[in-house]
Amino acid sequence: MIIDLIPSKRVQDLKEVIDIMSQTSIEIIKTKKEAMRSTDPRVAAEIQNKKDIISILSTYQSSTTFLLLTQNSSESQRRCI
């Protein structure tokens, strides 16, 4: 990347911080997704009760996806009648 060519220590330090934050957020999201796929009811209940932004967004995304799927299914059934 071009930023790697910039010799400034401040720029390189900032790049390192950004890289760490990016990797950490990817790991957190991956862990949350794996937990959401769990069939253990305790894990599912824990995710539902958490109030961090990733849990809230993941729960919202799951419910929105479910609603969209059920709406599409209902529309398909009405067309067949």
PDB file of N, CA, C and O in Angstrom:
ATOM      1  N   MET A   1       0.837  -1.184   0.000  1.00  0.00           N
ATOM      2  CA  MET A   1       0.000   0.000   0.000  1.00  0.00           C
ATOM      3  C   MET A   1       0.883   1.250   0.000  1.00  0.00           C
ATOM      4  O   MET A   1       2.040   1.221   0.421  1.00  0.00           O
ATOM      5  N   ILE A   2       0.317   2.306  -0.469  1.00  0.00           N
ATOM      6  CA  ILE A   2       1.061   3.557  -0.545  1.00  0.00           C
ATOM      7  C   ILE A   2       1.476   4.041   0.838  1.00  0.00           C
ATOM      8  O   ILE A   2       2.561   4.597   1.008  1.00  0.00           O
ATOM      9  N   ILE A   3       0.616   3.831   1.819  1.00  0.00           N
ATOM     10  CA  ILE A   3       0.924   4.324   3.168  1.00  0.00           C
ATOM     11  C   ILE A   3       2.197   3.679   3.725  1.00  0.00           C
ATOM     12  O   ILE A   3       2.894   4.283   4.540  1.00  0.00           O
ATOM     13  N   ASP A   4       2.490   2.488   3.297  1.00  0.00           N
ATOM     14  CA  ASP A   4       3.715   1.810   3.752  1.00  0.00           C
ATOM     15  C   ASP A   4       4.974   2.532   3.271  1.00  0.00           C
ATOM     16  O   ASP A   4       6.045   2.370   3.856  1.00  0.00           O
ATOM     17  N   LEU A   5       4.849   3.317   2.224  1.00  0.00           N
ATOM     18  CA  LEU A   5       5.999   4.027   1.669  1.00  0.00           C
ATOM     19  C   LEU A   5       6.268   5.361   2.363  1.00  0.00           C
ATOM     20  O   LEU A   5       7.305   5.984   2.136  1.00  0.00           O
ATOM     21  N   ILE A   6       5.341   5.796   3.202  1.00  0.00           N
ATOM     22  CA  ILE A   6       5.522   7.071   3.903  1.00  0.00           C
ATOM     23  C   ILE A   6       6.445   6.839   5.093  1.00  0.00           C
ATOM     24  O   ILE A   6       6.129   6.029   5.964  1.00  0.00           O
ATOM     25  N   PRO A   7       7.579   7.534   5.148  1.00  0.00           N
ATOM     26  CA  PRO A   7       8.573   7.257   6.192  1.00  0.00           C
ATOM     27  C   PRO A   7       8.261   7.854   7.572  1.00  0.00           C
ATOM     28  O   PRO A   7       9.022   7.631   8.514  1.00  0.00           O
ATOM     29  N   SER A   8       7.188   8.587   7.711  1.00  0.00           N
ATOM     30  CA  SER A   8       6.869   9.240   8.981  1.00  0.00           C
ATOM     31  C   SER A   8       6.522   8.216  10.066  1.00  0.00           C
ATOM     32  O   SER A   8       5.674   7.349   9.854  1.00  0.00           O
ATOM     33  N   LYS A   9       7.174   8.315  11.221  1.00  0.00           N
ATOM     34  CA  LYS A   9       6.892   7.410  12.334  1.00  0.00           C
ATOM     35  C   LYS A   9       5.453   7.584  12.816  1.00  0.00           C
ATOM     36  O   LYS A   9       4.786   6.604  13.150  1.00  0.00           O
ATOM     37  N   ARG A  10       4.981   8.814  12.853  1.00  0.00           N
ATOM     38  CA  ARG A  10       3.604   9.067  13.297  1.00  0.00           C
ATOM     39  C   ARG A  10       2.596   8.391  12.372  1.00  0.00           C
ATOM     40  O   ARG A  10       1.615   7.805  12.831  1.00  0.00           O
ATOM     41  N   VAL A  11       2.842   8.474  11.090  1.00  0.00           N
ATOM     42  CA  VAL A  11       1.948   7.849  10.116  1.00  0.00           C
ATOM     43  C   VAL A  11       1.990   6.328  10.281  1.00  0.00           C
ATOM     44  O   VAL A  11       0.946   5.674  10.257  1.00  0.00           O
ATOM     45  N   GLN A  12       3.176   5.767  10.447  1.00  0.00           N
ATOM     46  CA  GLN A  12       3.305   4.324  10.607  1.00  0.00           C
ATOM     47  C   GLN A  12       2.677   3.841  11.915  1.00  0.00           C
ATOM     48  O   GLN A  12       2.077   2.767  11.957  1.00  0.00           O
ATOM     49  N   ASP A  13       2.815   4.632  12.979  1.00  0.00           N
ATOM     50  CA  ASP A  13       2.179   4.289  14.256  1.00  0.00           C
ATOM     51  C   ASP A  13       0.655   4.292  14.120  1.00  0.00           C
ATOM     52  O   ASP A  13      -0.028   3.402  14.627  1.00  0.00           O
ATOM     53  N   LEU A  14       0.140   5.299  13.432  1.00  0.00           N
ATOM     54  CA  LEU A  14      -1.299   5.382  13.213  1.00  0.00           C
ATOM     55  C   LEU A  14      -1.783   4.207  12.361  1.00  0.00           C
ATOM     56  O   LEU A  14      -2.833   3.627  12.637  1.00  0.00           O
ATOM     57  N   LYS A  15      -1.028   3.865  11.346  1.00  0.00           N
ATOM     58  CA  LYS A  15      -1.368   2.714  10.505  1.00  0.00           C
ATOM     59  C   LYS A  15      -1.436   1.445  11.338  1.00  0.00           C
ATOM     60  O   LYS A  15      -2.341   0.628  11.162  1.00  0.00           O
ATOM     61  N   GLU A  16      -0.479   1.278  12.247  1.00  0.00           N
ATOM     62  CA  GLU A  16      -0.466   0.090  13.103  1.00  0.00           C
ATOM     63  C   GLU A  16      -1.710   0.046  13.995  1.00  0.00           C
ATOM     64  O   GLU A  16      -2.320  -1.010  14.162  1.00  0.00           O
ATOM     65  N   VAL A  17      -2.079   1.181  14.559  1.00  0.00           N
ATOM     66  CA  VAL A  17      -3.278   1.249  15.401  1.00  0.00           C
ATOM     67  C   VAL A  17      -4.521   0.887  14.586  1.00  0.00           C
ATOM     68  O   VAL A  17      -5.367   0.119  15.044  1.00  0.00           O
ATOM     69  N   ILE A  18      -4.626   1.433  13.398  1.00  0.00           N
ATOM     70  CA  ILE A  18      -5.774   1.150  12.538  1.00  0.00           C
ATOM     71  C   ILE A  18      -5.815  -0.324  12.158  1.00  0.00           C
ATOM     72  O   ILE A  18      -6.883  -0.935  12.155  1.00  0.00           O
ATOM     73  N   ASP A  19      -4.657  -0.897  11.838  1.00  0.00           N
ATOM     74  CA  ASP A  19      -4.604  -2.324  11.497  1.00  0.00           C
ATOM     75  C   ASP A  19      -5.062  -3.191  12.667  1.00  0.00           C
ATOM     76  O   ASP A  19      -5.798  -4.158  12.471  1.00  0.00           O
ATOM     77  N   ILE A  20      -4.636  -2.853  13.874  1.00  0.00           N
ATOM     78  CA  ILE A  20      -5.029  -3.615  15.066  1.00  0.00           C
ATOM     79  C   ILE A  20      -6.527  -3.484  15.313  1.00  0.00           C
ATOM     80  O   ILE A  20      -7.199  -4.473  15.606  1.00  0.00           O
ATOM     81  N   MET A  21      -7.048  -2.277  15.196  1.00  0.00           N
ATOM     82  CA  MET A  21      -8.485  -2.074  15.394  1.00  0.00           C
ATOM     83  C   MET A  21      -9.296  -2.839  14.352  1.00  0.00           C
ATOM     84  O   MET A  21     -10.328  -3.428  14.673  1.00  0.00           O
ATOM     85  N   SER A  22      -8.836  -2.829  13.127  1.00  0.00           N
ATOM     86  CA  SER A  22      -9.533  -3.541  12.059  1.00  0.00           C
ATOM     87  C   SER A  22      -9.541  -5.045  12.323  1.00  0.00           C
ATOM     88  O   SER A  22     -10.583  -5.693  12.222  1.00  0.00           O
ATOM     89  N   GLN A  23      -8.387  -5.589  12.658  1.00  0.00           N
ATOM     90  CA  GLN A  23      -8.296  -7.031  12.913  1.00  0.00           C
ATOM     91  C   GLN A  23      -9.133  -7.431  14.122  1.00  0.00           C
ATOM     92  O   GLN A  23      -9.797  -8.467  14.106  1.00  0.00           O
ATOM     93  N   THR A  24      -9.101  -6.612  15.166  1.00  0.00           N
ATOM     94  CA  THR A  24      -9.884  -6.903  16.362  1.00  0.00           C
ATOM     95  C   THR A  24     -11.375  -6.887  16.060  1.00  0.00           C
ATOM     96  O   THR A  24     -12.107  -7.765  16.519  1.00  0.00           O
ATOM     97  N   SER A  25     -11.835  -5.906  15.298  1.00  0.00           N
ATOM     98  CA  SER A  25     -13.265  -5.838  14.969  1.00  0.00           C
ATOM     99  C   SER A  25     -13.689  -7.027  14.115  1.00  0.00           C
ATOM    100  O   SER A  25     -14.789  -7.551  14.286  1.00  0.00           O
ATOM    101  N   ILE A  26     -12.834  -7.452  13.204  1.00  0.00           N
ATOM    102  CA  ILE A  26     -13.142  -8.628  12.378  1.00  0.00           C
ATOM    103  C   ILE A  26     -13.262  -9.871  13.254  1.00  0.00           C
ATOM    104  O   ILE A  26     -14.166 -10.683  13.058  1.00  0.00           O
ATOM    105  N   GLU A  27     -12.362 -10.023  14.214  1.00  0.00           N
ATOM    106  CA  GLU A  27     -12.413 -11.174  15.118  1.00  0.00           C
ATOM    107  C   GLU A  27     -13.675 -11.144  15.985  1.00  0.00           C
ATOM    108  O   GLU A  27     -14.297 -12.182  16.209  1.00  0.00           O
ATOM    109  N   ILE A  28     -14.052  -9.967  16.469  1.00  0.00           N
ATOM    110  CA  ILE A  28     -15.255  -9.842  17.299  1.00  0.00           C
ATOM    111  C   ILE A  28     -16.493 -10.224  16.489  1.00  0.00           C
ATOM    112  O   ILE A  28     -17.343 -10.971  16.974  1.00  0.00           O
ATOM    113  N   ILE A  29     -16.600  -9.722  15.271  1.00  0.00           N
ATOM    114  CA  ILE A  29     -17.752 -10.027  14.427  1.00  0.00           C
ATOM    115  C   ILE A  29     -17.793 -11.519  14.106  1.00  0.00           C
ATOM    116  O   ILE A  29     -18.863 -12.128  14.125  1.00  0.00           O
ATOM    117  N   LYS A  30     -16.649 -12.102  13.816  1.00  0.00           N
ATOM    118  CA  LYS A  30     -16.586 -13.535  13.519  1.00  0.00           C
ATOM    119  C   LYS A  30     -17.054 -14.353  14.726  1.00  0.00           C
ATOM    120  O   LYS A  30     -17.809 -15.313  14.574  1.00  0.00           O
ATOM    121  N   THR A  31     -16.609 -13.974  15.909  1.00  0.00           N
ATOM    122  CA  THR A  31     -17.005 -14.678  17.129  1.00  0.00           C
ATOM    123  C   THR A  31     -18.505 -14.540  17.370  1.00  0.00           C
ATOM    124  O   THR A  31     -19.166 -15.509  17.742  1.00  0.00           O
ATOM    125  N   LYS A  32     -19.041 -13.347  17.161  1.00  0.00           N
ATOM    126  CA  LYS A  32     -20.478 -13.115  17.340  1.00  0.00           C
ATOM    127  C   LYS A  32     -21.288 -13.954  16.355  1.00  0.00           C
ATOM    128  O   LYS A  32     -22.302 -14.541  16.732  1.00  0.00           O
ATOM    129  N   LYS A  33     -20.854 -14.015  15.106  1.00  0.00           N
ATOM    130  CA  LYS A  33     -21.570 -14.808  14.107  1.00  0.00           C
ATOM    131  C   LYS A  33     -21.562 -16.282  14.486  1.00  0.00           C
ATOM    132  O   LYS A  33     -22.579 -16.964  14.357  1.00  0.00           O
ATOM    133  N   GLU A  34     -20.426 -16.774  14.950  1.00  0.00           N
ATOM    134  CA  GLU A  34     -20.343 -18.169  15.369  1.00  0.00           C
ATOM    135  C   GLU A  34     -21.269 -18.426  16.555  1.00  0.00           C
ATOM    136  O   GLU A  34     -21.929 -19.463  16.614  1.00  0.00           O
ATOM    137  N   ALA A  35     -21.319 -17.491  17.495  1.00  0.00           N
ATOM    138  CA  ALA A  35     -22.197 -17.642  18.653  1.00  0.00           C
ATOM    139  C   ALA A  35     -23.659 -17.634  18.230  1.00  0.00           C
ATOM    140  O   ALA A  35     -24.473 -18.366  18.792  1.00  0.00           O
ATOM    141  N   MET A  36     -23.998 -16.808  17.240  1.00  0.00           N
ATOM    142  CA  MET A  36     -25.386 -16.746  16.778  1.00  0.00           C
ATOM    143  C   MET A  36     -25.812 -18.034  16.090  1.00  0.00           C
ATOM    144  O   MET A  36     -26.997 -18.369  16.083  1.00  0.00           O
ATOM    145  N   ARG A  37     -24.870 -18.752  15.519  1.00  0.00           N
ATOM    146  CA  ARG A  37     -25.178 -20.024  14.861  1.00  0.00           C
ATOM    147  C   ARG A  37     -25.284 -21.182  15.853  1.00  0.00           C
ATOM    148  O   ARG A  37     -25.683 -22.288  15.488  1.00  0.00           O
ATOM    149  N   SER A  38     -24.929 -20.922  17.092  1.00  0.00           N
ATOM    150  CA  SER A  38     -24.930 -21.971  18.107  1.00  0.00           C
ATOM    151  C   SER A  38     -26.353 -22.477  18.358  1.00  0.00           C
ATOM    152  O   SER A  38     -27.316 -21.710  18.341  1.00  0.00           O
ATOM    153  N   THR A  39     -26.457 -23.765  18.588  1.00  0.00           N
ATOM    154  CA  THR A  39     -27.764 -24.354  18.909  1.00  0.00           C
ATOM    155  C   THR A  39     -27.997 -24.396  20.417  1.00  0.00           C
ATOM    156  O   THR A  39     -29.070 -24.796  20.868  1.00  0.00           O
ATOM    157  N   ASP A  40     -27.011 -23.990  21.185  1.00  0.00           N
ATOM    158  CA  ASP A  40     -27.139 -23.970  22.645  1.00  0.00           C
ATOM    159  C   ASP A  40     -28.057 -22.812  23.049  1.00  0.00           C
ATOM    160  O   ASP A  40     -27.748 -21.659  22.749  1.00  0.00           O
ATOM    161  N   PRO A  41     -29.181 -23.094  23.725  1.00  0.00           N
ATOM    162  CA  PRO A  41     -30.120 -22.031  24.093  1.00  0.00           C
ATOM    163  C   PRO A  41     -29.513 -21.000  25.046  1.00  0.00           C
ATOM    164  O   PRO A  41     -29.928 -19.841  25.043  1.00  0.00           O
ATOM    165  N   ARG A  42     -28.542 -21.406  25.857  1.00  0.00           N
ATOM    166  CA  ARG A  42     -27.903 -20.449  26.771  1.00  0.00           C
ATOM    167  C   ARG A  42     -27.118 -19.402  25.990  1.00  0.00           C
ATOM    168  O   ARG A  42     -27.130 -18.221  26.337  1.00  0.00           O
ATOM    169  N   VAL A  43     -26.440 -19.838  24.941  1.00  0.00           N
ATOM    170  CA  VAL A  43     -25.659 -18.912  24.118  1.00  0.00           C
ATOM    171  C   VAL A  43     -26.598 -17.940  23.405  1.00  0.00           C
ATOM    172  O   VAL A  43     -26.337 -16.738  23.359  1.00  0.00           O
ATOM    173  N   ALA A  44     -27.685 -18.463  22.853  1.00  0.00           N
ATOM    174  CA  ALA A  44     -28.659 -17.607  22.159  1.00  0.00           C
ATOM    175  C   ALA A  44     -29.264 -16.582  23.113  1.00  0.00           C
ATOM    176  O   ALA A  44     -29.425 -15.417  22.750  1.00  0.00           O
ATOM    177  N   ALA A  45     -29.598 -17.005  24.324  1.00  0.00           N
ATOM    178  CA  ALA A  45     -30.177 -16.086  25.314  1.00  0.00           C
ATOM    179  C   ALA A  45     -29.171 -15.022  25.714  1.00  0.00           C
ATOM    180  O   ALA A  45     -29.532 -13.861  25.906  1.00  0.00           O
ATOM    181  N   GLU A  46     -27.912 -15.412  25.840  1.00  0.00           N
ATOM    182  CA  GLU A  46     -26.878 -14.439  26.208  1.00  0.00           C
ATOM    183  C   GLU A  46     -26.714 -13.380  25.125  1.00  0.00           C
ATOM    184  O   GLU A  46     -26.555 -12.197  25.428  1.00  0.00           O
ATOM    185  N   ILE A  47     -26.750 -13.798  23.876  1.00  0.00           N
ATOM    186  CA  ILE A  47     -26.618 -12.850  22.765  1.00  0.00           C
ATOM    187  C   ILE A  47     -27.804 -11.887  22.754  1.00  0.00           C
ATOM    188  O   ILE A  47     -27.634 -10.687  22.539  1.00  0.00           O
ATOM    189  N   GLN A  48     -29.006 -12.417  22.986  1.00  0.00           N
ATOM    190  CA  GLN A  48     -30.200 -11.568  22.987  1.00  0.00           C
ATOM    191  C   GLN A  48     -30.159 -10.526  24.095  1.00  0.00           C
ATOM    192  O   GLN A  48     -30.702  -9.433  23.941  1.00  0.00           O
ATOM    193  N   ASN A  49     -29.517 -10.858  25.213  1.00  0.00           N
ATOM    194  CA  ASN A  49     -29.494  -9.957  26.371  1.00  0.00           C
ATOM    195  C   ASN A  49     -28.363  -8.946  26.338  1.00  0.00           C
ATOM    196  O   ASN A  49     -28.370  -7.989  27.113  1.00  0.00           O
ATOM    197  N   LYS A  50     -27.395  -9.137  25.460  1.00  0.00           N
ATOM    198  CA  LYS A  50     -26.265  -8.207  25.401  1.00  0.00           C
ATOM    199  C   LYS A  50     -26.680  -6.900  24.760  1.00  0.00           C
ATOM    200  O   LYS A  50     -27.563  -6.865  23.903  1.00  0.00           O
ATOM    201  N   LYS A  51     -26.034  -5.827  25.183  1.00  0.00           N
ATOM    202  CA  LYS A  51     -26.387  -4.499  24.687  1.00  0.00           C
ATOM    203  C   LYS A  51     -25.245  -3.806  23.956  1.00  0.00           C
ATOM    204  O   LYS A  51     -25.283  -2.589  23.770  1.00  0.00           O
ATOM    205  N   ASP A  52     -24.228  -4.561  23.539  1.00  0.00           N
ATOM    206  CA  ASP A  52     -23.168  -3.929  22.757  1.00  0.00           C
ATOM    207  C   ASP A  52     -23.659  -3.744  21.326  1.00  0.00           C
ATOM    208  O   ASP A  52     -24.596  -4.416  20.894  1.00  0.00           O
ATOM    209  N   ILE A  53     -23.039  -2.851  20.608  1.00  0.00           N
ATOM    210  CA  ILE A  53     -23.517  -2.456  19.289  1.00  0.00           C
ATOM    211  C   ILE A  53     -23.525  -3.616  18.297  1.00  0.00           C
ATOM    212  O   ILE A  53     -24.426  -3.706  17.462  1.00  0.00           O
ATOM    213  N   ILE A  54     -22.545  -4.495  18.376  1.00  0.00           N
ATOM    214  CA  ILE A  54     -22.496  -5.614  17.429  1.00  0.00           C
ATOM    215  C   ILE A  54     -23.653  -6.573  17.683  1.00  0.00           C
ATOM    216  O   ILE A  54     -24.281  -7.049  16.737  1.00  0.00           O
ATOM    217  N   SER A  55     -23.943  -6.862  18.955  1.00  0.00           N
ATOM    218  CA  SER A  55     -25.070  -7.748  19.279  1.00  0.00           C
ATOM    219  C   SER A  55     -26.388  -7.135  18.830  1.00  0.00           C
ATOM    220  O   SER A  55     -27.241  -7.822  18.268  1.00  0.00           O
ATOM    221  N   ILE A  56     -26.550  -5.853  19.077  1.00  0.00           N
ATOM    222  CA  ILE A  56     -27.786  -5.175  18.694  1.00  0.00           C
ATOM    223  C   ILE A  56     -27.959  -5.209  17.175  1.00  0.00           C
ATOM    224  O   ILE A  56     -29.037  -5.545  16.686  1.00  0.00           O
ATOM    225  N   LEU A  57     -26.917  -4.869  16.432  1.00  0.00           N
ATOM    226  CA  LEU A  57     -27.002  -4.870  14.975  1.00  0.00           C
ATOM    227  C   LEU A  57     -27.200  -6.273  14.412  1.00  0.00           C
ATOM    228  O   LEU A  57     -27.948  -6.456  13.452  1.00  0.00           O
ATOM    229  N   SER A  58     -26.538  -7.258  14.999  1.00  0.00           N
ATOM    230  CA  SER A  58     -26.683  -8.635  14.531  1.00  0.00           C
ATOM    231  C   SER A  58     -28.101  -9.141  14.762  1.00  0.00           C
ATOM    232  O   SER A  58     -28.683  -9.793  13.895  1.00  0.00           O
ATOM    233  N   THR A  59     -28.656  -8.838  15.934  1.00  0.00           N
ATOM    234  CA  THR A  59     -30.027  -9.246  16.237  1.00  0.00           C
ATOM    235  C   THR A  59     -30.996  -8.553  15.285  1.00  0.00           C
ATOM    236  O   THR A  59     -31.916  -9.183  14.764  1.00  0.00           O
ATOM    237  N   TYR A  60     -30.789  -7.261  15.058  1.00  0.00           N
ATOM    238  CA  TYR A  60     -31.646  -6.505  14.142  1.00  0.00           C
ATOM    239  C   TYR A  60     -31.564  -7.081  12.732  1.00  0.00           C
ATOM    240  O   TYR A  60     -32.581  -7.245  12.059  1.00  0.00           O
ATOM    241  N   GLN A  61     -30.342  -7.386  12.289  1.00  0.00           N
ATOM    242  CA  GLN A  61     -30.161  -7.930  10.947  1.00  0.00           C
ATOM    243  C   GLN A  61     -30.859  -9.279  10.821  1.00  0.00           C
ATOM    244  O   GLN A  61     -31.504  -9.551   9.808  1.00  0.00           O
ATOM    245  N   SER A  62     -30.738 -10.122  11.839  1.00  0.00           N
ATOM    246  CA  SER A  62     -31.382 -11.439  11.804  1.00  0.00           C
ATOM    247  C   SER A  62     -32.897 -11.308  11.740  1.00  0.00           C
ATOM    248  O   SER A  62     -33.551 -11.997  10.957  1.00  0.00           O
ATOM    249  N   SER A  63     -33.460 -10.418  12.570  1.00  0.00           N
ATOM    250  CA  SER A  63     -34.918 -10.264  12.574  1.00  0.00           C
ATOM    251  C   SER A  63     -35.399  -9.644  11.271  1.00  0.00           C
ATOM    252  O   SER A  63     -36.458 -10.020  10.769  1.00  0.00           O
ATOM    253  N   THR A  64     -34.649  -8.707  10.714  1.00  0.00           N
ATOM    254  CA  THR A  64     -35.018  -8.089   9.441  1.00  0.00           C
ATOM    255  C   THR A  64     -34.979  -9.118   8.318  1.00  0.00           C
ATOM    256  O   THR A  64     -35.877  -9.157   7.477  1.00  0.00           O
ATOM    257  N   THR A  65     -33.946  -9.947   8.305  1.00  0.00           N
ATOM    258  CA  THR A  65     -33.837 -10.999   7.295  1.00  0.00           C
ATOM    259  C   THR A  65     -35.018 -11.956   7.407  1.00  0.00           C
ATOM    260  O   THR A  65     -35.604 -12.345   6.397  1.00  0.00           O
ATOM    261  N   PHE A  66     -35.368 -12.335   8.640  1.00  0.00           N
ATOM    262  CA  PHE A  66     -36.497 -13.240   8.862  1.00  0.00           C
ATOM    263  C   PHE A  66     -37.796 -12.610   8.337  1.00  0.00           C
ATOM    264  O   PHE A  66     -38.586 -13.270   7.663  1.00  0.00           O
ATOM    265  N   LEU A  67     -38.005 -11.320   8.656  1.00  0.00           N
ATOM    266  CA  LEU A  67     -39.212 -10.639   8.193  1.00  0.00           C
ATOM    267  C   LEU A  67     -39.272 -10.586   6.673  1.00  0.00           C
ATOM    268  O   LEU A  67     -40.326 -10.814   6.080  1.00  0.00           O
ATOM    269  N   LEU A  68     -38.150 -10.287   6.051  1.00  0.00           N
ATOM    270  CA  LEU A  68     -38.119 -10.229   4.585  1.00  0.00           C
ATOM    271  C   LEU A  68     -38.420 -11.593   3.973  1.00  0.00           C
ATOM    272  O   LEU A  68     -39.137 -11.692   2.977  1.00  0.00           O
ATOM    273  N   LEU A  69     -37.871 -12.635   4.573  1.00  0.00           N
ATOM    274  CA  LEU A  69     -38.117 -13.985   4.051  1.00  0.00           C
ATOM    275  C   LEU A  69     -39.576 -14.370   4.202  1.00  0.00           C
ATOM    276  O   LEU A  69     -40.158 -14.949   3.285  1.00  0.00           O
ATOM    277  N   THR A  70     -40.183 -14.056   5.348  1.00  0.00           N
ATOM    278  CA  THR A  70     -41.588 -14.414   5.548  1.00  0.00           C
ATOM    279  C   THR A  70     -42.492 -13.580   4.659  1.00  0.00           C
ATOM    280  O   THR A  70     -43.505 -14.088   4.177  1.00  0.00           O
ATOM    281  N   GLN A  71     -42.160 -12.313   4.424  1.00  0.00           N
ATOM    282  CA  GLN A  71     -42.964 -11.486   3.528  1.00  0.00           C
ATOM    283  C   GLN A  71     -42.888 -12.018   2.101  1.00  0.00           C
ATOM    284  O   GLN A  71     -43.901 -12.099   1.406  1.00  0.00           O
ATOM    285  N   ASN A  72     -41.692 -12.376   1.674  1.00  0.00           N
ATOM    286  CA  ASN A  72     -41.535 -12.913   0.315  1.00  0.00           C
ATOM    287  C   ASN A  72     -42.287 -14.223   0.166  1.00  0.00           C
ATOM    288  O   ASN A  72     -42.876 -14.494  -0.880  1.00  0.00           O
ATOM    289  N   SER A  73     -42.265 -15.027   1.207  1.00  0.00           N
ATOM    290  CA  SER A  73     -42.970 -16.298   1.174  1.00  0.00           C
ATOM    291  C   SER A  73     -44.479 -16.070   1.090  1.00  0.00           C
ATOM    292  O   SER A  73     -45.169 -16.760   0.339  1.00  0.00           O
ATOM    293  N   SER A  74     -44.993 -15.108   1.856  1.00  0.00           N
ATOM    294  CA  SER A  74     -46.420 -14.809   1.841  1.00  0.00           C
ATOM    295  C   SER A  74     -46.842 -14.289   0.476  1.00  0.00           C
ATOM    296  O   SER A  74     -47.898 -14.666  -0.032  1.00  0.00           O
ATOM    297  N   GLU A  75     -46.035 -13.432  -0.118  1.00  0.00           N
ATOM    298  CA  GLU A  75     -46.348 -12.893  -1.446  1.00  0.00           C
ATOM    299  C   GLU A  75     -46.369 -14.013  -2.487  1.00  0.00           C
ATOM    300  O   GLU A  75     -47.222 -14.020  -3.375  1.00  0.00           O
ATOM    301  N   SER A  76     -45.451 -14.939  -2.383  1.00  0.00           N
ATOM    302  CA  SER A  76     -45.397 -16.055  -3.334  1.00  0.00           C
ATOM    303  C   SER A  76     -46.636 -16.923  -3.201  1.00  0.00           C
ATOM    304  O   SER A  76     -47.198 -17.382  -4.195  1.00  0.00           O
ATOM    305  N   GLN A  77     -47.056 -17.141  -1.961  1.00  0.00           N
ATOM    306  CA  GLN A  77     -48.244 -17.962  -1.742  1.00  0.00           C
ATOM    307  C   GLN A  77     -49.495 -17.273  -2.295  1.00  0.00           C
ATOM    308  O   GLN A  77     -50.369 -17.935  -2.856  1.00  0.00           O
ATOM    309  N   ARG A  78     -49.586 -15.950  -2.141  1.00  0.00           N
ATOM    310  CA  ARG A  78     -50.750 -15.214  -2.656  1.00  0.00           C
ATOM    311  C   ARG A  78     -50.790 -15.271  -4.182  1.00  0.00           C
ATOM    312  O   ARG A  78     -51.869 -15.338  -4.771  1.00  0.00           O
ATOM    313  N   ARG A  79     -49.643 -15.246  -4.813  1.00  0.00           N
ATOM    314  CA  ARG A  79     -49.607 -15.305  -6.278  1.00  0.00           C
ATOM    315  C   ARG A  79     -50.074 -16.655  -6.795  1.00  0.00           C
ATOM    316  O   ARG A  79     -50.642 -16.759  -7.882  1.00  0.00           O
ATOM    317  N   CYS A  80     -49.822 -17.693  -5.995  1.00  0.00           N
ATOM    318  CA  CYS A  80     -50.188 -19.047  -6.413  1.00  0.00           C
ATOM    319  C   CYS A  80     -51.685 -19.298  -6.254  1.00  0.00           C
ATOM    320  O   CYS A  80     -52.225 -20.213  -6.877  1.00  0.00           O
ATOM    321  N   ILE A  81     -52.358 -18.504  -5.435  1.00  0.00           N
ATOM    322  CA  ILE A  81     -53.785 -18.746  -5.179  1.00  0.00           C
ATOM    323  C   ILE A  81     -54.641 -18.179  -6.274  1.00  0.00           C
ATOM    324  O   ILE A  81     -55.865 -18.291  -6.222  1.00  0.00           O
TER     325      ILE A  81
END
